Every structure is written in structure tokens, then in C-alpha cells.
């Protein structure tokens, strides 16, 4: 309705001629504040004047310019308001943070702070280490918009005290050393040295301190996603999936021995084997660390060309995805799979398939065709080589669903049904999957 009204008003303005200039900004008004927010806002205006613009965190659990949280040792919430002011002294950031306390049942401004960046990425709260203080963690985008910084504050006697600040690329709060207390873990990319490193901090008897630091692998990587999870029953880990450009990605796994951070980089006992990595092309979408086999532990993906694709150029290669875990600080292979980022499914490959079965895509029919591989026949699909097909059928396509009724249903997601078409020769051959094997091996992502 608002869009229609806007269109009518704009049309009226055009019909009335150029003298009635109308802009979208003049027609749209910001949402009304809640009663408590309005009270806080009025106190903000009273303390700093009219020239303010509210600022909003871009991510995280708190997306409002008005953040209410109990940040001291007294009962009840305090208020924090992010705003931009025109009335700042030379050299100070225009981005500000106002602290307000409820005194005699009325909100009162108690402290105004200059912020360390140009925009707020997020604000979060933690209880790091053994102190009983609430740690306020504010993440900023700097004025050049290419770097980020974080600040950790404690609010004591109505004054925010900065206890840590640093540049960062990724940030997580987690009990990584499994001592029952949370730590702050940061990753930072040093463009001068072209290296990445991770550091772990706590707030304890010795104040805010760095417990450990370790180099990461991948150089000045672009970190895409961080996953918290279990590496095994006894090890909590962080999985940092990254891209280092050139259609190449990898994962840094971070865990602890006591307070010492560890990031393994070897495959097996051979220290020269190098880190695992994966490629991205038109066939292979970006893949992240994932509990692929449903055992409750996170696995790390790597890619290797399927049989028949080894000699093709990298953009043409269809790859198997190998899933690794870490034991004794080395990556150990756990599962091989076909992984379809396009159709959002994976098929764990049995050992008897490895090296003798490959896949061919038929995107026109939404099918992945699995065939027995022989160097003589290559990637040819015929009655002798075809084993089975997995077809992805969109649920909003009634005709495709009707055509698939006679096929074997493997499973369904919210928007897709997956079917299997088995060849006659496959059903009787040594490469055939039993019903239970197929069901256990097929994974909807």
C-alpha cells in the first residue's frame, strides 16, 4: 500500500509541473520510536543537541541504534545509543556512543564516547575469563571501509573503560580451551607480511591478556565463514573457511592444548604434504566445513578431480569432495563424496567406487549420472557404463513431479524432491549399492 501511495504522489508531482519538486526522501519518514526509545532519544538530544543521526549495527543480534543491556554490577539495563554528530571537535570521529543510566526512574545521559571507526559492524556482550564484569565488544568498519577494528569495554562506575582494541578480520567468543570460561578469539590478516594469525584473549586476574597466538595458512585470505563445533568428543574447534583468490579455497582449523593455540597444516605424517585445499569453478561451488556424515563432528572439505577429469583444465574439472578430520595434528581422510552445490545434495562414495566410478552432469534434466570409468571409454554414458542417476525435481514444477512418480524417492528438502534412476546392469553388478547403503550415503544439504 505504501509503495502504491508513493507512486501516486510522484505521479501527481509530475503532472503538476516542475514547480512542485518532490523527492522520495521527503515522502518517506523513519519508523516511529517505541516509548522507551523515544525517552532515550529525547535525553540524547537534550545532551548533545539536534544535529544527530542514529546509526545501526550491520550484523549481529543487536541491530537497533538503541541497545539495552545490563553492563554493570547493578540490577537493571543500561542504554547505549550509536549516533553520528555534526558537533564534534577536529580530529574526532563523527561516530559516537552515548551511555545512559536509569536514575530515579528516568533515563539520564552519563557518558559520551568517540568511536574507533566509521560504521558499526556489530555489538555483542560476553563474560570473558574469570572476572564478573560484562565485556562489551564493539566491531567497527574503519573510515577507509577496507579494514575492521574491535574494541572491548568494561562499564565501571558509569564510565566505559577500554581494555583492548585491535584490528581484526574474524572474531568469535568461545570456550576454546575448555576451562569452563569463554575466550575472545580473533583472526587478523597482516597485509605487510602477507600472513594471517589467530590470537586468544581472556579477562582475568591479570587483566585483559593474550593467552596464545599462532600463524594461520592461506596468506592474506578472505575469510568467508567461521564454524564452531567439535573436532572429536574431547576437542572444541573453530573452522575458518577462506578463499585466497584464483578460484582456490581452504580451511584453517583452530583448537587448544591447554592455553596454546594449534593450527595443523599437514596431511598425514608427511610434513611436506602441505595444507588441504579445494577449487571453485562452474561445476564446483564454494564448500564449507560441515558435519557431512552426521556423527556430530565437523569435517573439512578438500577436492580432487573425479576419474576422467584429471587431464582437463581446472575450469572444466568435476571433482570429488574428500572430507578430513584432524588426529595428532594431521589431516586424516574420513570420507569421499560427490557434492552438488547446484542441487544441494551429497553422495558418500563407498570404497569400492573409489577410482572406478565417476560422474557426468546433465543440467538440462537436473540429473547427475554416475558411470563406471574405464580410460578406454572415458566419460561416455551408455548402457554398459551407466550405473544410476540422481534427479533433482523442484516442488513448484507439477509436470516434473508427475514424471518422477515412478522413480525411487531418495528424500525431500523444503523445495526439492530427489529421485534415483538405477540401470538394469547396475542392479546386478558388483558396484550396486544396497537399499540401506544408498539411503545412508545420500545426504540433503
C-alpha positions, 0 to 999 in steps of 0.5 A: 500500500505504501509503495502504491501511495508513493507512486501516486504522489510522484505521479501527481508531482509530475503532472503538476509541473516542475514547480512542485519538486518532490523527492522520495526522501521527503515522502518517506519518514523513519519508523516511529520510536517505541516509548522507551526509545523515544525517552532515550532519544529525547535525553540524547538530544537534550545532551548533545543537541539536534544535529544527530543521526542514529546509526545501526549495527550491520550484523549481529543480534543487536541491530537497533541504534538503541541497545539495552543491556545490563553492563554493570554490577547493578540490577537493571539495563543500561542504554547505549545509543550509536549516533553520528554528530555534526558537533564534534571537535577536529580530529574526532570521529563523527561516530559516537556512543552515548551511555545512559543510566536509569536514575530515579526512574528516568533515563539520564545521559552519563557518558559520551564516547568517540568511536574507533571507526566509521560504521558499526559492524556489530555489538555483542556482550560476553563474560570473558575469563574469570572476572564478573564484569560484562565485556562489551565488544564493539566491531567497527568498519574503519573510515577507509571501509577496507579494514575492521577494528574491535574494541572491548569495554568494561562499564565501571562506575558509569564510565566505559573503560577500554581494555583492548582494541585491535584490528581484526578480520574474524572474531568469535567468543568461545570456550576454546580451551575448555576451562569452563570460561569463554575466550575472545578469539580473533583472526587478523590478516597482516597485509605487510607480511602477507600472513594471517594469525589467530590470537586468544584473549581472556579477562582475568586476574591479570587483566585483559591478556593474550593467552596464545597466538599462532600463524594461520595458512592461506596468506592474506585470505578472505575469510568467508565463514567461521564454524564452531563445533567439535573436532572429536568428543574431547576437542572444541574447534573453530573452522575458518573457511577462506578463499585466497583468490584464483578460484582456490579455497581452504580451511584453517582449523583452530583448537587448544592444548591447554592455553596454546593455540594449534593450527595443523597444516599437514596431511598425514605424517608427511610434513611436506604434504602441505595444507588441504585445499579445494577449487571453485569453478562452474561445476564446483561451488564454494564448500564449507566445513560441515558435519557431512556424515552426521556423527556430530563432528565437523569435517573439512572439505578438500577436492580432487578431480573425479576419474576422467577429469584429471587431464582437463583444465581446472575450469572444466574439472568435476571433482570429488569432495574428500572430507578430513578430520584432524588426529595428532595434528594431521589431516586424516581422510574420513570420507569421499563424496560427490557434492552438488552445490547446484542441487544441494545434495551429497553422495558418500562414495563407498570404497569400492567406487573409489577410482572406478566410478565417476560422474557426468552432469546433465543440467538440462534434466537436473540429473547427475549420472554416475558411470563406471570409468574405464580410460578406454571409454572415458566419460561416455554414458551408455548402457554398459557404463551407466550405473544410476542417476540422481534427479533433482525435481523442484516442488513448484514444477507439477509436470516434473513431479508427475514424471518422477512418480515412478522413480525411487524417492531418495528424500525431500528438502523444503523445495526439492524432491530427489529421485534415483534412476538405477540401470538394469546392469547396475542392479546386478553388478558388483558396484550396486549399492544396497537399499540401506547403503544408498539411503545412508550415503545420500545426504540433503544439504 
